[in-house]
Every structure is written in C-alpha cells, then in structure tokens.
Amino acid sequence: MCLTPHFLWLGGEAPCTHSQAFQGVDLNTCPVRYTHQKKAWMDGQVFQYWLNNIFLPFVGNRKVLLLLDNCPGHVLPIGNLPANVRIEFLPPNTTSKHQPLDQGIIRCLKAWYRRSMLRARIQALESGLLTNAAGALQQSAPVTPPDVYQAMVALGLAWDKVTVATIQGCWKHACILPPP
C-alpha cells in the first residue's frame, strides 16, 4: 500500500481543472493528486492541503513518523495533529544525505516516467508513419506533446513501478534508521 503521488504543476499558469486536458476526467480517480502553485514550490497552503487531504487520510490510525526537511513551506498545522502522527525535521543542510527520496527514489521514479513517455512518443511516431508512392516513410500527422493529464497518468504508472526493495534500500542508504 503506497501513498498516492502528488503532482505539483511546474511553473507558470497552471491548467484549470476544467481545461481540455481534464474534460471527462474524474480527478478523484486520477492516479496522482493535482495542485498548483505559481512558482511550483511547496508552500504552506500546498503542504497543508497535502497533509490534511492526502497524508492523514492515507495514514488513518497507524502510528507514523513524518520526516520533513527544512523547507519554509513545511508549516505545521495550527491545530493538533492526531496522536498517532509524529513529525520530526531533518537537521538543516542534510537533506541530500539523509532524505530517502534524494537517495534514489526520485531518480527511479523519473527513469520509469521518462521510459513511459519515450515509449508513448515512439508509438505515436510509428503509428503516424505512412509509406508514400516512392516507398519512403513520411509523417501523416504531427505528433502532439502529452497534455497534463497524460503526464499525470504516466507519473502514476511510473510510481507503481518503483519497488518496495528500492524504497527500503534508499531508507537504508539514508542512514537514519536504527540497526535491525
């Protein structure tokens, strides 16, 4: 059971959820959660949304430790957290060494995502090739870049490819767990 990835729109104007990319799409069934922030940074508002609407419902009654880096957007809620959730901050300037996501989880996710997107582009190109009268291949129609929803689906599928063994290895490599 894995936590659903959170898709934070990267920069500029975020596409509205009623744009063409999302027509006929129930975002509640999307494999990732979607929010946006003008500069694509984790700010207090996005963090509070993630904490209250994604993380805490996922955790339920399980006893968990949430490790956070010193990002200014990691603002703790004004109210009390559930008793089963404990939050600790990594020491300043240690994120690159001790955060499991930075030890290979993100790299693995990006590799699966890029592979998926590349395969989709190759399939689109191959399906659009025609042989002309001279026997040469020509493109029948331009291949359009993926829209935001397609990228979100690809990200969700890529996350499903990241193995438990990869995640456990990254936690071990981060050197923040006590010895077994």
SEKOLNU-869833 format. One record per residue (C-alpha): x, y, z; residue number from 0. Coordinates in Angstrom, 2 decimals, always signed. Example, Ala and Ser with C-alpha at 12.3 -4.5 7.8 and 13.67 -1.06 7.14 Angstrom:
SEKOLNU-869833
(roza (+12.30 -4.50 +7.80) 0)
(roza (+13.67 -1.06 +7.14) 1)
This chain:
SEKOLNU-869833
(roza (+0.00 +0.00 +0.00) 0)
(roza (+1.70 +3.18 -1.21) 1)
(roza (+0.86 +6.82 -0.77) 2)
(roza (-0.53 +8.43 -3.94) 3)
(roza (+1.97 +10.77 -5.63) 4)
(roza (+1.22 +14.49 -5.53) 5)
(roza (+1.50 +16.33 -8.86) 6)
(roza (+2.52 +19.94 -8.29) 7)
(roza (+2.23 +21.90 -11.53) 8)
(roza (+5.69 +23.09 -12.55) 9)
(roza (+5.62 +26.81 -13.08) 10)
(roza (+3.66 +29.49 -14.81) 11)
(roza (-0.06 +29.39 -15.17) 12)
(roza (-1.50 +26.07 -14.11) 13)
(roza (-4.04 +24.48 -16.39) 14)
(roza (-7.50 +24.74 -14.92) 15)
(roza (-9.15 +21.51 -13.96) 16)
(roza (-11.88 +22.36 -16.46) 17)
(roza (-9.40 +22.67 -19.36) 18)
(roza (-9.50 +20.37 -22.37) 19)
(roza (-6.93 +18.01 -20.81) 20)
(roza (-9.33 +17.27 -17.95) 21)
(roza (-12.62 +17.06 -19.86) 22)
(roza (-14.47 +13.92 -18.90) 23)
(roza (-11.87 +13.10 -16.24) 24)
(roza (-12.80 +12.45 -12.62) 25)
(roza (-9.74 +13.79 -10.81) 26)
(roza (-10.70 +11.72 -7.76) 27)
(roza (-9.86 +8.59 -9.77) 28)
(roza (-6.64 +10.01 -11.19) 29)
(roza (-3.53 +8.04 -10.13) 30)
(roza (-1.97 +11.21 -8.68) 31)
(roza (-3.29 +14.22 -6.76) 32)
(roza (-3.12 +17.57 -8.55) 33)
(roza (-2.47 +21.02 -7.13) 34)
(roza (-0.59 +24.02 -8.39) 35)
(roza (+1.41 +26.90 -7.04) 36)
(roza (+2.55 +29.86 -9.12) 37)
(roza (+6.26 +29.12 -8.70) 38)
(roza (+5.84 +25.34 -8.37) 39)
(roza (+7.23 +25.40 -4.85) 40)
(roza (+5.91 +23.64 -1.82) 41)
(roza (+4.36 +26.46 +0.17) 42)
(roza (+2.32 +26.41 +3.36) 43)
(roza (-1.01 +26.20 +1.55) 44)
(roza (+0.04 +23.27 -0.67) 45)
(roza (+1.66 +21.50 +2.30) 46)
(roza (-1.48 +21.89 +4.44) 47)
(roza (-3.59 +20.53 +1.57) 48)
(roza (-1.24 +17.54 +1.17) 49)
(roza (-1.08 +16.89 +4.92) 50)
(roza (-4.83 +17.11 +5.57) 51)
(roza (-6.26 +15.69 +2.34) 52)
(roza (-3.68 +13.14 +1.23) 53)
(roza (-1.28 +12.12 +4.01) 54)
(roza (-3.52 +11.97 +7.10) 55)
(roza (-6.37 +10.07 +5.37) 56)
(roza (-3.79 +7.62 +4.00) 57)
(roza (-2.25 +7.09 +7.45) 58)
(roza (-5.58 +6.52 +9.19) 59)
(roza (-4.95 +5.17 +12.70) 60)
(roza (-1.48 +3.74 +12.01) 61)
(roza (+1.35 +5.11 +14.14) 62)
(roza (+3.71 +7.03 +11.80) 63)
(roza (+6.71 +9.31 +11.82) 64)
(roza (+6.72 +12.02 +9.13) 65)
(roza (+10.23 +13.26 +8.40) 66)
(roza (+10.44 +16.70 +6.82) 67)
(roza (+13.30 +18.82 +5.58) 68)
(roza (+13.65 +22.47 +6.49) 69)
(roza (+11.62 +23.76 +3.52) 70)
(roza (+9.89 +27.01 +4.56) 71)
(roza (+6.63 +25.62 +3.20) 72)
(roza (+6.54 +22.83 +5.77) 73)
(roza (+4.34 +24.78 +8.15) 74)
(roza (+2.88 +22.67 +10.92) 75)
(roza (-0.88 +22.87 +11.38) 76)
(roza (-2.28 +25.29 +13.93) 77)
(roza (-4.49 +22.59 +15.43) 78)
(roza (-3.25 +19.41 +16.99) 79)
(roza (-2.11 +16.51 +14.87) 80)
(roza (-3.60 +13.11 +15.59) 81)
(roza (-1.80 +11.31 +18.41) 82)
(roza (-0.63 +8.59 +16.02) 83)
(roza (+1.37 +11.07 +13.87) 84)
(roza (+4.75 +12.37 +14.95) 85)
(roza (+6.64 +14.97 +12.88) 86)
(roza (+10.39 +15.41 +13.03) 87)
(roza (+12.58 +17.72 +10.97) 88)
(roza (+15.88 +16.68 +9.44) 89)
(roza (+18.82 +18.82 +10.56) 90)
(roza (+19.47 +21.82 +8.29) 91)
(roza (+21.56 +21.18 +5.16) 92)
(roza (+21.38 +17.39 +5.46) 93)
(roza (+18.52 +16.70 +3.05) 94)
(roza (+20.77 +15.49 +0.23) 95)
(roza (+22.39 +12.92 +2.55) 96)
(roza (+19.57 +11.78 +4.80) 97)
(roza (+16.31 +12.13 +2.87) 98)
(roza (+15.32 +8.76 +1.36) 99)
(roza (+13.69 +10.46 -1.65) 100)
(roza (+17.06 +12.00 -2.51) 101)
(roza (+18.85 +8.65 -2.13) 102)
(roza (+17.36 +7.19 -5.29) 103)
(roza (+13.57 +7.07 -5.05) 104)
(roza (+13.11 +10.21 -7.16) 105)
(roza (+15.77 +9.04 -9.64) 106)
(roza (+13.99 +5.69 -10.03) 107)
(roza (+10.61 +7.38 -10.46) 108)
(roza (+12.00 +9.75 -13.11) 109)
(roza (+13.61 +6.87 -15.00) 110)
(roza (+10.32 +4.94 -15.17) 111)
(roza (+8.44 +8.12 -16.11) 112)
(roza (+10.88 +9.01 -18.90) 113)
(roza (+10.79 +5.44 -20.20) 114)
(roza (+6.99 +5.50 -20.29) 115)
(roza (+6.85 +8.90 -22.01) 116)
(roza (+9.51 +7.88 -24.54) 117)
(roza (+7.66 +4.68 -25.39) 118)
(roza (+4.44 +6.64 -25.88) 119)
(roza (+6.21 +9.09 -28.20) 120)
(roza (+7.79 +6.29 -30.23) 121)
(roza (+4.42 +4.52 -30.57) 122)
(roza (+2.80 +7.79 -31.65) 123)
(roza (+5.51 +8.39 -34.23) 124)
(roza (+5.38 +4.83 -35.55) 125)
(roza (+1.61 +4.83 -35.80) 126)
(roza (+1.71 +8.09 -37.76) 127)
(roza (+4.20 +6.93 -40.39) 128)
(roza (+2.99 +6.19 -43.89) 129)
(roza (+4.82 +4.94 -46.95) 130)
(roza (+4.48 +7.29 -49.89) 131)
(roza (+4.35 +6.30 -53.57) 132)
(roza (+8.15 +6.34 -53.81) 133)
(roza (+8.39 +3.88 -50.91) 134)
(roza (+9.78 +6.45 -48.46) 135)
(roza (+8.38 +6.89 -44.97) 136)
(roza (+6.60 +10.15 -44.26) 137)
(roza (+4.78 +11.52 -41.23) 138)
(roza (+1.00 +11.52 -41.75) 139)
(roza (+0.19 +13.89 -38.90) 140)
(roza (+2.23 +15.82 -36.36) 141)
(roza (+2.71 +14.14 -33.01) 142)
(roza (+1.33 +16.33 -30.27) 143)
(roza (+3.09 +16.58 -26.92) 144)
(roza (+1.36 +14.95 -23.96) 145)
(roza (-1.10 +17.07 -22.03) 146)
(roza (-1.06 +17.49 -18.27) 147)
(roza (-3.48 +14.65 -17.63) 148)
(roza (-1.41 +12.23 -19.75) 149)
(roza (+1.69 +13.27 -17.81) 150)
(roza (-0.16 +12.65 -14.53) 151)
(roza (-1.22 +9.18 -15.65) 152)
(roza (+2.35 +8.39 -16.74) 153)
(roza (+3.63 +9.58 -13.35) 154)
(roza (+1.14 +7.34 -11.55) 155)
(roza (+2.17 +4.33 -13.64) 156)
(roza (+5.84 +5.13 -13.05) 157)
(roza (+5.25 +5.31 -9.28) 158)
(roza (+3.69 +1.84 -9.42) 159)
(roza (+6.96 +0.55 -10.94) 160)
(roza (+9.10 +1.80 -8.03) 161)
(roza (+9.60 -1.32 -5.95) 162)
(roza (+9.43 -1.78 -2.21) 163)
(roza (+13.02 -3.03 -2.37) 164)
(roza (+14.11 +0.27 -3.97) 165)
(roza (+12.37 +2.29 -1.27) 166)
(roza (+13.80 +0.13 +1.53) 167)
(roza (+17.29 +0.39 +0.02) 168)
(roza (+17.03 +4.17 -0.11) 169)
(roza (+15.95 +4.31 +3.53) 170)
(roza (+18.93 +2.12 +4.45) 171)
(roza (+21.28 +4.30 +2.39) 172)
(roza (+19.96 +7.43 +4.12) 173)
(roza (+21.42 +6.12 +7.41) 174)
(roza (+18.54 +7.37 +9.55) 175)
(roza (+17.07 +4.06 +10.66) 176)
(roza (+18.33 +2.24 +13.72) 177)
(roza (+20.12 -1.06 +13.05) 178)
(roza (+17.79 -4.07 +12.79) 179)
